[in-house]
Amino acid sequence: MGLFRKRGNTAGQVDMSRLPRHIAIIMDGNGRWAKKRGLPRTAGHKVGAETFRDIATYCRELGVEYLTVYAFSTENWKRPKDEVDTIMELLEQYLQEAINTMERDHIRLKILGDTAALSPKLQQMVAQTNAISTHYQGFQANICLNYGGRSEILRAARLCAEAGEEWTEENFGKYLWSAGIPDPELIIRPSGELRLSNFLLWQCAYSEFYFCDTLWPDFDRAALDRAIIDYQGRDRRFGGVKS
């Protein structure tokens, strides 16, 4: 079982010359998807993991350079233990797939977040994927794991101060978990919620937001196309005006 799954391309009206370089997604709605079907919440996370595989594959096929997904927040530890355990097991499975296939497929994978709180096995797997990623260029998937935007900003501020560096955006950015990764042009949140939920708070300063009612397990390539097409219709001025 590979890191990515292949299906038919459904690009449709997407302008391939104006793709966002970096797309970020809040993978929301797994539990509600399962509840609507009379299934345990854990079943929704398993289907959601398959959705991530396919969307990551599609982003790579389209030519998107970076995909960042919100997999587990610093607040998600409050969820029932069986649900947390299932999410961690799915992450272990995915990281093992990555370790087995990254070198073959020349794929980069980075974990963003406080990995110290993870199990020793997960920490070891994160270290392996980080090491393999240094060997290649090309598509990069970022998984936000035990991640919180506020925690990231506080950590970066502390490290920047401890280093005695001048307080500039460039210096500050070196201490973010996303250091070296361009800010996302497009942030997508499925499931009908209209908030960021502590996701990429520093990086989203000039991101375009796209919200839809589709629950994450039902989010497919056509749904991503719609988000990209909507993004491509935006007038991005970055605080200025166009003549």
Short mmCIF file of the C-alpha atoms (twelve columns), coordinates in Angstrom:
data_MODEL
# 
_entry.id   MODEL 
# 
loop_
_atom_site.group_PDB 
_atom_site.id 
_atom_site.type_symbol 
_atom_site.label_atom_id 
_atom_site.label_alt_id 
_atom_site.label_comp_id 
_atom_site.label_asym_id 
_atom_site.label_seq_id 
_atom_site.Cartn_x 
_atom_site.Cartn_y 
_atom_site.Cartn_z 
_atom_site.pdbx_PDB_model_num 
ATOM 1   C CA . MET A 1   0.000   0.000  0.000   1 
ATOM 2   C CA . GLY A 2   1.689   3.191  -1.198  1 
ATOM 3   C CA . LEU A 3   1.850   6.584  0.413   1 
ATOM 4   C CA . PHE A 4   -0.459  7.959  -2.292  1 
ATOM 5   C CA . ARG A 5   -3.441  6.432  -4.091  1 
ATOM 6   C CA . LYS A 6   -4.126  7.081  -7.770  1 
ATOM 7   C CA . ARG A 7   -7.539  7.815  -9.263  1 
ATOM 8   C CA . GLY A 8   -8.758  9.612  -12.357 1 
ATOM 9   C CA . ASN A 9   -7.943  13.288 -12.838 1 
ATOM 10  C CA . THR A 10  -10.964 15.605 -12.555 1 
ATOM 11  C CA . ALA A 11  -9.233  18.946 -13.023 1 
ATOM 12  C CA . GLY A 12  -12.093 20.399 -15.114 1 
ATOM 13  C CA . GLN A 13  -11.951 24.178 -15.133 1 
ATOM 14  C CA . VAL A 14  -8.869  24.546 -12.927 1 
ATOM 15  C CA . ASP A 15  -6.369  26.948 -14.517 1 
ATOM 16  C CA . MET A 16  -3.193  24.887 -14.303 1 
ATOM 17  C CA . SER A 17  -1.055  27.994 -14.861 1 
ATOM 18  C CA . ARG A 18  -2.343  29.675 -11.677 1 
ATOM 19  C CA . LEU A 19  -2.333  26.932 -9.072  1 
ATOM 20  C CA . PRO A 20  -1.728  27.890 -5.455  1 
ATOM 21  C CA . ARG A 21  1.763   26.853 -4.488  1 
ATOM 22  C CA . HIS A 22  0.648   25.803 -0.999  1 
ATOM 23  C CA . ILE A 23  -2.783  24.516 0.064   1 
ATOM 24  C CA . ALA A 24  -3.701  23.927 3.704   1 
ATOM 25  C CA . ILE A 25  -6.727  21.926 4.842   1 
ATOM 26  C CA . ILE A 26  -8.490  21.527 8.185   1 
ATOM 27  C CA . MET A 27  -9.644  17.907 7.967   1 
ATOM 28  C CA . ASP A 28  -12.929 18.340 9.835   1 
ATOM 29  C CA . GLY A 29  -16.135 16.328 10.047  1 
ATOM 30  C CA . ASN A 30  -14.945 12.737 10.506  1 
ATOM 31  C CA . GLY A 31  -16.980 12.189 13.670  1 
ATOM 32  C CA . ARG A 32  -20.156 13.716 12.246  1 
ATOM 33  C CA . TRP A 33  -19.774 11.665 9.066   1 
ATOM 34  C CA . ALA A 34  -19.672 8.478  11.153  1 
ATOM 35  C CA . LYS A 35  -22.559 9.536  13.407  1 
ATOM 36  C CA . LYS A 36  -24.823 10.177 10.396  1 
ATOM 37  C CA . ARG A 37  -24.228 6.554  9.393   1 
ATOM 38  C CA . GLY A 38  -24.678 5.060  12.852  1 
ATOM 39  C CA . LEU A 39  -20.969 4.245  13.088  1 
ATOM 40  C CA . PRO A 40  -18.441 4.955  15.855  1 
ATOM 41  C CA . ARG A 41  -16.444 8.169  15.442  1 
ATOM 42  C CA . THR A 42  -13.314 6.083  14.903  1 
ATOM 43  C CA . ALA A 43  -14.799 4.793  11.627  1 
ATOM 44  C CA . GLY A 44  -14.950 8.370  10.360  1 
ATOM 45  C CA . HIS A 45  -11.259 8.894  11.100  1 
ATOM 46  C CA . LYS A 46  -10.347 5.760  9.145   1 
ATOM 47  C CA . VAL A 47  -12.266 6.928  6.073   1 
ATOM 48  C CA . GLY A 48  -10.842 10.434 6.561   1 
ATOM 49  C CA . ALA A 49  -7.325  8.977  6.415   1 
ATOM 50  C CA . GLU A 50  -8.117  7.466  3.006   1 
ATOM 51  C CA . THR A 51  -9.446  10.842 1.860   1 
ATOM 52  C CA . PHE A 52  -6.165  12.459 2.868   1 
ATOM 53  C CA . ARG A 53  -4.203  9.915  0.840   1 
ATOM 54  C CA . ASP A 54  -6.213  10.640 -2.284  1 
ATOM 55  C CA . ILE A 55  -6.217  14.430 -1.906  1 
ATOM 56  C CA . ALA A 56  -2.449  14.380 -1.313  1 
ATOM 57  C CA . THR A 57  -2.023  12.282 -4.450  1 
ATOM 58  C CA . TYR A 58  -4.179  14.671 -6.438  1 
ATOM 59  C CA . CYS A 59  -2.304  17.763 -5.218  1 
ATOM 60  C CA . ARG A 60  0.935   16.152 -6.315  1 
ATOM 61  C CA . GLU A 61  -0.514  15.234 -9.722  1 
ATOM 62  C CA . LEU A 62  -1.823  18.772 -10.250 1 
ATOM 63  C CA . GLY A 63  1.549   20.310 -9.445  1 
ATOM 64  C CA . VAL A 64  0.783   21.861 -6.057  1 
ATOM 65  C CA . GLU A 65  4.111   22.083 -4.220  1 
ATOM 66  C CA . TYR A 66  2.953   21.921 -0.586  1 
ATOM 67  C CA . LEU A 67  -0.067  20.437 1.178   1 
ATOM 68  C CA . THR A 68  -0.504  21.027 4.912   1 
ATOM 69  C CA . VAL A 69  -3.243  19.236 6.838   1 
ATOM 70  C CA . TYR A 70  -4.503  19.658 10.387  1 
ATOM 71  C CA . ALA A 71  -4.500  16.108 11.749  1 
ATOM 72  C CA . PHE A 72  -4.450  16.531 15.544  1 
ATOM 73  C CA . SER A 73  -4.529  19.745 17.555  1 
ATOM 74  C CA . THR A 74  -3.213  20.491 21.030  1 
ATOM 75  C CA . GLU A 75  -6.863  20.558 22.127  1 
ATOM 76  C CA . ASN A 76  -7.731  17.152 20.658  1 
ATOM 77  C CA . TRP A 77  -6.246  15.336 23.658  1 
ATOM 78  C CA . LYS A 78  -9.571  16.162 25.388  1 
ATOM 79  C CA . ARG A 79  -11.393 13.673 23.154  1 
ATOM 80  C CA . PRO A 80  -12.317 10.143 24.326  1 
ATOM 81  C CA . LYS A 81  -9.294  7.874  24.775  1 
ATOM 82  C CA . ASP A 82  -10.435 5.322  22.189  1 
ATOM 83  C CA . GLU A 83  -10.767 8.069  19.585  1 
ATOM 84  C CA . VAL A 84  -7.316  9.496  20.370  1 
ATOM 85  C CA . ASP A 85  -5.818  5.989  20.266  1 
ATOM 86  C CA . THR A 86  -7.390  5.349  16.850  1 
ATOM 87  C CA . ILE A 87  -6.023  8.619  15.449  1 
ATOM 88  C CA . MET A 88  -2.528  7.769  16.708  1 
ATOM 89  C CA . GLU A 89  -2.745  4.258  15.233  1 
ATOM 90  C CA . LEU A 90  -3.754  5.710  11.858  1 
ATOM 91  C CA . LEU A 91  -0.836  8.134  12.023  1 
ATOM 92  C CA . GLU A 92  1.541   5.261  12.747  1 
ATOM 93  C CA . GLN A 93  0.187   3.380  9.729   1 
ATOM 94  C CA . TYR A 94  0.555   6.408  7.495   1 
ATOM 95  C CA . LEU A 95  4.082   7.192  8.662   1 
ATOM 96  C CA . GLN A 96  5.106   3.566  8.118   1 
ATOM 97  C CA . GLU A 97  3.759   3.798  4.564   1 
ATOM 98  C CA . ALA A 98  5.734   6.998  4.130   1 
ATOM 99  C CA . ILE A 99  8.951   5.427  5.368   1 
ATOM 100 C CA . ASN A 100 8.432   2.523  2.963   1 
ATOM 101 C CA . THR A 101 7.683   4.617  -0.131  1 
ATOM 102 C CA . MET A 102 9.159   8.130  0.196   1 
ATOM 103 C CA . GLU A 103 12.541  7.241  -1.288  1 
ATOM 104 C CA . ARG A 104 10.935  5.359  -4.166  1 
ATOM 105 C CA . ASP A 105 8.513   8.183  -4.982  1 
ATOM 106 C CA . HIS A 106 10.795  11.114 -4.032  1 
ATOM 107 C CA . ILE A 107 8.189   12.539 -1.638  1 
ATOM 108 C CA . ARG A 108 8.884   14.816 1.297   1 
ATOM 109 C CA . LEU A 109 6.910   14.613 4.533   1 
ATOM 110 C CA . LYS A 110 7.222   16.945 7.513   1 
ATOM 111 C CA . ILE A 111 5.478   16.865 10.884  1 
ATOM 112 C CA . LEU A 112 4.604   20.270 12.339  1 
ATOM 113 C CA . GLY A 113 3.908   20.419 16.066  1 
ATOM 114 C CA . ASP A 114 5.181   19.420 19.498  1 
ATOM 115 C CA . THR A 115 6.304   15.854 18.909  1 
ATOM 116 C CA . ALA A 116 7.669   15.501 22.460  1 
ATOM 117 C CA . ALA A 117 4.159   14.584 23.639  1 
ATOM 118 C CA . LEU A 118 3.906   11.669 21.191  1 
ATOM 119 C CA . SER A 119 4.751   8.045  21.885  1 
ATOM 120 C CA . PRO A 120 8.417   7.013  21.521  1 
ATOM 121 C CA . LYS A 121 7.466   4.945  18.448  1 
ATOM 122 C CA . LEU A 122 5.801   7.902  16.730  1 
ATOM 123 C CA . GLN A 123 8.744   10.164 17.602  1 
ATOM 124 C CA . GLN A 124 11.134  7.670  16.011  1 
ATOM 125 C CA . MET A 125 9.005   7.482  12.871  1 
ATOM 126 C CA . VAL A 126 8.837   11.288 12.648  1 
ATOM 127 C CA . ALA A 127 12.637  11.422 12.842  1 
ATOM 128 C CA . GLN A 128 12.891  8.860  10.029  1 
ATOM 129 C CA . THR A 129 10.534  10.720 7.707   1 
ATOM 130 C CA . ASN A 130 12.328  14.011 8.414   1 
ATOM 131 C CA . ALA A 131 15.666  12.412 7.560   1 
ATOM 132 C CA . ILE A 132 14.393  10.897 4.304   1 
ATOM 133 C CA . SER A 133 12.822  14.222 3.294   1 
ATOM 134 C CA . THR A 134 16.192  15.974 3.273   1 
ATOM 135 C CA . HIS A 135 17.279  13.850 0.299   1 
ATOM 136 C CA . TYR A 136 14.765  15.169 -2.210  1 
ATOM 137 C CA . GLN A 137 13.046  18.158 -3.763  1 
ATOM 138 C CA . GLY A 138 9.480   18.251 -5.039  1 
ATOM 139 C CA . PHE A 139 6.043   17.782 -3.510  1 
ATOM 140 C CA . GLN A 140 5.917   18.063 0.277   1 
ATOM 141 C CA . ALA A 141 3.104   16.985 2.584   1 
ATOM 142 C CA . ASN A 142 3.018   18.566 6.047   1 
ATOM 143 C CA . ILE A 143 0.995   16.987 8.847   1 
ATOM 144 C CA . CYS A 144 0.126   19.206 11.808  1 
ATOM 145 C CA . LEU A 145 0.296   16.836 14.772  1 
ATOM 146 C CA . ASN A 146 -0.163  17.982 18.368  1 
ATOM 147 C CA . TYR A 147 -0.189  21.411 16.775  1 
ATOM 148 C CA . GLY A 148 -1.616  24.735 17.928  1 
ATOM 149 C CA . GLY A 149 -1.065  28.091 16.260  1 
ATOM 150 C CA . ARG A 150 -0.785  29.954 19.551  1 
ATOM 151 C CA . SER A 151 1.702   27.422 20.928  1 
ATOM 152 C CA . GLU A 152 3.761   27.748 17.766  1 
ATOM 153 C CA . ILE A 153 3.895   31.549 18.060  1 
ATOM 154 C CA . LEU A 154 4.808   31.444 21.772  1 
ATOM 155 C CA . ARG A 155 7.535   28.881 21.098  1 
ATOM 156 C CA . ALA A 156 8.984   30.929 18.242  1 
ATOM 157 C CA . ALA A 157 8.972   34.092 20.369  1 
ATOM 158 C CA . ARG A 158 10.785  32.325 23.196  1 
ATOM 159 C CA . LEU A 159 13.414  30.816 20.899  1 
ATOM 160 C CA . CYS A 160 13.959  34.085 19.053  1 
ATOM 161 C CA . ALA A 161 14.450  35.924 22.359  1 
ATOM 162 C CA . GLU A 162 16.800  33.247 23.697  1 
ATOM 163 C CA . ALA A 163 18.887  33.545 20.529  1 
ATOM 164 C CA . GLY A 164 19.160  37.307 21.056  1 
ATOM 165 C CA . GLU A 165 18.100  38.012 17.480  1 
ATOM 166 C CA . GLU A 166 16.562  41.227 16.248  1 
ATOM 167 C CA . TRP A 167 12.785  40.959 16.224  1 
ATOM 168 C CA . THR A 168 11.915  40.905 12.541  1 
ATOM 169 C CA . GLU A 169 9.369   38.792 10.680  1 
ATOM 170 C CA . GLU A 170 12.208  36.991 8.901   1 
ATOM 171 C CA . ASN A 171 14.042  36.114 12.119  1 
ATOM 172 C CA . PHE A 172 10.834  35.160 13.901  1 
ATOM 173 C CA . GLY A 173 9.824   32.891 11.026  1 
ATOM 174 C CA . LYS A 174 12.995  30.831 11.434  1 
ATOM 175 C CA . TYR A 175 11.655  29.504 14.738  1 
ATOM 176 C CA . LEU A 176 8.216   28.460 13.552  1 
ATOM 177 C CA . TRP A 177 7.546   24.778 12.981  1 
ATOM 178 C CA . SER A 178 6.833   25.764 9.370   1 
ATOM 179 C CA . ALA A 179 10.241  27.401 8.881   1 
ATOM 180 C CA . GLY A 180 11.285  27.204 5.231   1 
ATOM 181 C CA . ILE A 181 7.759   26.512 3.992   1 
ATOM 182 C CA . PRO A 182 5.935   29.296 2.115   1 
ATOM 183 C CA . ASP A 183 2.702   30.552 3.660   1 
ATOM 184 C CA . PRO A 184 -0.436  28.896 2.262   1 
ATOM 185 C CA . GLU A 185 -2.246  30.843 -0.431  1 
ATOM 186 C CA . LEU A 186 -5.417  28.807 0.144   1 
ATOM 187 C CA . ILE A 187 -6.841  27.399 3.401   1 
ATOM 188 C CA . ILE A 188 -9.788  25.028 3.052   1 
ATOM 189 C CA . ARG A 189 -12.180 24.027 5.821   1 
ATOM 190 C CA . PRO A 190 -14.854 21.498 4.974   1 
ATOM 191 C CA . SER A 191 -17.706 20.425 7.317   1 
ATOM 192 C CA . GLY A 192 -19.586 23.726 7.554   1 
ATOM 193 C CA . GLU A 193 -17.579 25.283 10.399  1 
ATOM 194 C CA . LEU A 194 -16.456 28.891 9.807   1 
ATOM 195 C CA . ARG A 195 -13.354 29.253 11.947  1 
ATOM 196 C CA . LEU A 196 -9.626  28.467 11.919  1 
ATOM 197 C CA . SER A 197 -9.531  26.566 15.231  1 
ATOM 198 C CA . ASN A 198 -5.967  27.621 16.091  1 
ATOM 199 C CA . PHE A 199 -4.551  26.580 12.693  1 
ATOM 200 C CA . LEU A 200 -1.589  28.407 11.087  1 
ATOM 201 C CA . LEU A 201 -2.384  31.686 12.842  1 
ATOM 202 C CA . TRP A 202 0.888   33.369 11.845  1 
ATOM 203 C CA . GLN A 203 1.029   31.898 8.356   1 
ATOM 204 C CA . CYS A 204 -2.554  32.766 7.325   1 
ATOM 205 C CA . ALA A 205 -2.042  36.563 7.249   1 
ATOM 206 C CA . TYR A 206 -2.777  36.755 3.509   1 
ATOM 207 C CA . SER A 207 -4.304  33.348 2.857   1 
ATOM 208 C CA . GLU A 208 -7.580  33.026 1.007   1 
ATOM 209 C CA . PHE A 209 -10.182 31.044 2.974   1 
ATOM 210 C CA . TYR A 210 -12.612 28.570 1.438   1 
ATOM 211 C CA . PHE A 211 -15.400 26.971 3.469   1 
ATOM 212 C CA . CYS A 212 -17.814 24.268 2.358   1 
ATOM 213 C CA . ASP A 213 -20.414 22.013 3.990   1 
ATOM 214 C CA . THR A 214 -18.901 18.742 2.761   1 
ATOM 215 C CA . LEU A 215 -17.698 16.533 5.612   1 
ATOM 216 C CA . TRP A 216 -14.030 15.581 5.257   1 
ATOM 217 C CA . PRO A 217 -14.557 11.869 4.429   1 
ATOM 218 C CA . ASP A 218 -16.738 12.972 1.483   1 
ATOM 219 C CA . PHE A 219 -14.271 15.632 0.285   1 
ATOM 220 C CA . ASP A 220 -13.030 14.440 -3.099  1 
ATOM 221 C CA . ARG A 221 -11.038 15.667 -6.071  1 
ATOM 222 C CA . ALA A 222 -14.019 17.528 -7.508  1 
ATOM 223 C CA . ALA A 223 -14.416 19.339 -4.171  1 
ATOM 224 C CA . LEU A 224 -10.766 20.366 -4.292  1 
ATOM 225 C CA . ASP A 225 -11.234 21.567 -7.867  1 
ATOM 226 C CA . ARG A 226 -14.110 23.786 -6.723  1 
ATOM 227 C CA . ALA A 227 -11.963 25.274 -3.969  1 
ATOM 228 C CA . ILE A 228 -9.092  25.988 -6.359  1 
ATOM 229 C CA . ILE A 229 -11.413 27.485 -8.983  1 
ATOM 230 C CA . ASP A 230 -12.934 29.738 -6.322  1 
ATOM 231 C CA . TYR A 231 -9.432  30.788 -5.217  1 
ATOM 232 C CA . GLN A 232 -8.448  31.555 -8.799  1 
ATOM 233 C CA . GLY A 233 -11.365 33.969 -9.032  1 
ATOM 234 C CA . ARG A 234 -10.195 36.027 -6.056  1 
ATOM 235 C CA . ASP A 235 -8.579  39.471 -6.415  1 
ATOM 236 C CA . ARG A 236 -5.433  39.204 -4.264  1 
ATOM 237 C CA . ARG A 237 -4.036  42.673 -3.519  1 
ATOM 238 C CA . PHE A 238 -2.022  42.054 -0.316  1 
ATOM 239 C CA . GLY A 239 -3.113  45.360 1.178   1 
ATOM 240 C CA . GLY A 240 -2.452  47.405 -1.951  1 
ATOM 241 C CA . VAL A 241 -4.550  48.534 -4.894  1 
ATOM 242 C CA . LYS A 242 -4.374  47.622 -8.542  1 
ATOM 243 C CA . SER A 243 -4.164  50.325 -11.162 1 
# 
